Amino acid sequence: MARIELNIQAPNFTLNDFTGKRTSLADFAGQKNVLVIFNRGFF
């Protein structure tokens, strides 16, 4: 798994929410956000 650099701007991405609606990171521009990433496993 690639390492994530800290303190850099996240690239825009689009995902489906739990209702199937497409949501992009750009939809939240200008707002304060928290991005949580879960690792699939711990070594």
Order of alpha helices (4+ residues) and beta strands (2+ residues): beta-beta
